[in-house]
Amino acid sequence: MHIAILGGTGDIGQGLALRLAADTSHKVTVGSREAGRAETKAEEYTTELDSRGLDAAVAGAENAAAAADARVIVLAVPPYHVGDTVEAIADALDPGDVLVSPATGMKRDDEGFHYHKPGAGSVTRIVADAAPDGVDVVGAFHNLAAARLANLDADLGIDTLVIGDDDDAKETVIDVAEGIDGLRALDAGGTANAPEIEGLTPLLINVASNNDGLHDLGVRFE
């Protein structure tokens, strides 16, 4: 399967690109608004994989070009850019494609990070409202520590919660997620449940910030 990670030059995008390329046989392309930046980052990721003796590579392209041939498109962009990003790549999407949203709206004050619920109800809902007809939207990868994900020496041993209104699309994303060693994907229901899942991210950041040794905190449901 071809997976495009738009915003793949950022922290969570880097981790997903490296893990998917290292652990699965999927074709991975990172996207950026600037093709040159995506290509440079893709070369860096490929060099990292090669240094570990892995026969894997990551490609780079402008966002729409990256999405054009992909079946699964991860929107690893800031929450305030998700709607604009979907609109920018809409012509490159085909019915049956799956958009994956890992973004969470947050704000920060002196006490820490807090969930900033958007007017649509969730970032996942913003993506669903912007998606072209026939393109499914799934929320996943929200609560992963970016540094832990990008460190290929780190054992994950954590879960990701997956939400969406189309069961087949959710199953596709669950299969992709569980291709990453040490990552378990759990079905958490429909898109209406997105606020509860997105809201876990600031909680984890606050716990990690206030406790020694928990800087790359993840969750595991037992």
C-alpha positions in Angstrom: 0.0 0.0 0.0 1.1 3.5 -0.7 1.0 5.8 2.4 1.5 9.6 2.2 2.4 11.5 5.3 1.6 15.1 4.7 3.6 17.3 7.1 6.0 14.4 7.1 8.8 16.8 7.8 7.5 17.5 11.3 7.9 15.5 14.5 5.0 13.1 14.4 5.4 12.8 10.6 9.0 11.9 11.0 8.2 9.1 13.5 5.5 7.6 11.4 7.6 7.8 8.2 10.5 6.0 9.9 8.5 3.4 11.6 6.4 2.5 8.6 9.4 2.3 6.3 11.4 0.3 8.9 8.7 -2.1 10.0 6.4 -2.6 7.0 6.5 -3.1 3.2 4.3 -0.1 2.5 5.6 2.6 0.1 6.0 5.7 2.2 6.1 9.3 0.8 6.4 12.4 3.0 4.7 15.5 1.8 5.3 19.2 2.4 4.0 22.4 0.9 7.5 22.7 -0.6 8.7 19.7 -2.7 12.3 20.5 -2.0 11.8 20.4 1.7 10.0 17.1 1.5 12.7 15.6 -0.7 15.5 16.7 1.6 13.7 15.2 4.6 13.0 12.0 2.7 16.7 11.7 2.0 17.5 12.2 5.7 15.1 9.5 6.7 16.4 7.1 4.0 20.0 7.7 5.2 18.9 6.9 8.8 17.2 3.7 7.7 20.3 2.7 5.6 22.6 3.3 8.6 20.7 0.6 10.4 21.1 -1.8 7.6 17.4 -1.6 6.6 16.6 -2.0 2.9 13.9 0.7 3.0 13.5 4.1 1.5 11.2 7.2 1.9 10.2 9.4 -1.0 9.4 13.1 -0.8 7.0 15.3 -2.8 4.7 18.3 -2.6 1.6 17.5 -0.7 -0.8 17.1 -3.6 1.7 15.0 -5.5 2.3 12.8 -2.5 -1.4 12.2 -2.0 -2.2 11.5 -5.6 -1.1 7.9 -5.7 -1.6 7.1 -2.0 -4.4 5.0 -0.6 -3.9 6.3 3.0 -3.0 9.9 3.6 -2.0 11.0 7.1 -2.5 14.7 7.9 0.5 15.2 10.2 0.0 18.9 10.2 -1.0 21.4 12.9 -4.7 21.4 13.7 -5.3 24.9 12.4 -4.0 23.7 9.0 -6.0 20.5 8.5 -8.9 22.1 6.7 -6.7 24.1 4.3 -4.6 21.0 3.7 -7.5 18.9 2.7 -8.8 21.6 0.4 -5.4 21.9 -1.2 -5.1 18.2 -2.0 -8.8 17.6 -2.8 -8.3 17.2 -6.5 -5.6 14.5 -5.9 -7.9 12.3 -3.8 -10.0 9.4 -5.1 -13.1 7.7 -3.8 -12.0 5.0 -1.4 -8.9 6.9 -0.2 -8.6 7.3 3.6 -7.6 10.5 5.3 -6.1 10.0 8.8 -6.1 12.8 11.3 -3.7 12.6 14.3 -4.0 16.3 15.2 -5.2 17.7 18.5 -6.2 21.3 19.3 -4.4 22.6 22.4 -3.7 25.8 24.2 -1.2 26.5 27.0 -1.2 28.6 30.1 0.9 28.8 33.3 -0.7 25.6 34.5 0.1 23.5 31.5 -1.6 22.3 28.3 -5.4 22.1 27.8 -7.6 20.7 25.1 -8.9 23.4 22.8 -12.0 21.9 21.4 -12.8 23.5 18.0 -16.2 24.7 17.0 -16.8 21.7 14.8 -16.4 19.5 17.9 -13.0 17.9 17.1 -10.2 18.2 14.6 -11.2 14.8 13.2 -14.7 16.4 12.4 -13.0 19.3 10.7 -11.3 16.9 8.4 -14.5 14.9 7.8 -16.3 18.1 6.9 -13.6 19.1 4.4 -13.1 15.7 2.8 -14.5 15.2 -0.7 -17.4 12.8 -1.2 -16.3 9.2 -1.1 -13.1 9.8 0.9 -13.3 8.3 4.4 -11.8 9.9 7.5 -10.3 8.1 10.4 -8.7 9.6 13.6 -5.5 7.8 14.8 -2.0 8.3 16.2 -3.2 11.2 18.5 -1.5 10.2 21.7 2.0 9.1 20.6 5.1 10.8 21.9 6.9 12.0 18.7 10.4 11.5 20.0 9.7 8.0 21.2 8.1 7.2 17.8 11.0 8.5 15.9 13.6 6.7 18.0 14.0 3.3 16.2 15.9 2.0 19.2 12.9 2.6 21.5 10.5 -0.2 22.2 7.0 1.2 21.9 4.7 -1.1 23.8 1.8 1.4 23.5 -1.6 1.8 22.1 -3.3 4.1 19.6 -7.0 4.7 19.6 -8.7 4.6 16.2 -12.1 6.3 15.5 -14.2 6.7 12.3 -17.6 6.1 10.9 -16.7 3.6 8.2 -15.7 0.2 9.5 -13.6 -0.8 6.4 -11.6 2.5 6.6 -11.0 2.0 10.3 -9.8 -1.6 9.6 -7.4 -0.3 7.0 -5.9 2.1 9.4 -5.8 -0.5 12.2 -3.8 -2.8 9.9 -1.4 0.0 9.0 -0.9 1.0 12.6 -0.3 -2.6 13.8 2.3 -3.1 11.2 4.5 -0.9 13.4 6.3 -3.0 15.9 5.1 -2.5 19.4 2.0 -0.4 18.5 -1.4 -1.8 19.2 -4.5 -0.2 17.6 -7.8 -0.3 19.4 -11.2 0.6 17.9 -12.7 3.4 19.9 -15.9 3.9 17.9 -17.2 6.6 15.7 -16.1 10.1 14.9 -18.3 11.4 17.6 -15.9 10.0 20.1 -13.0 12.1 18.8 -13.1 14.8 21.5 -12.4 12.2 24.3 -9.4 10.8 22.4 -8.0 14.1 21.2 -8.3 15.4 24.8 -5.9 12.7 26.1 -2.9 14.4 24.4 -2.6 17.5 26.6 -3.2 15.2 29.7 -0.2 13.1 28.7 2.0 16.1 28.0 1.2 17.5 31.4 2.0 14.2 33.2 5.2 13.9 31.2 6.2 17.4 32.0 5.7 17.0 35.8 7.3 13.6 36.4 10.9 12.6 35.9 11.5 9.8 33.5 8.1 10.1 31.7 9.1 12.5 28.9 8.1 10.0 26.2 4.9 8.9 27.8 2.4 6.7 26.0 -0.7 4.8 27.0 -1.4 1.1 27.2 -4.9 -0.3 28.0 -4.8 -3.5 30.1 
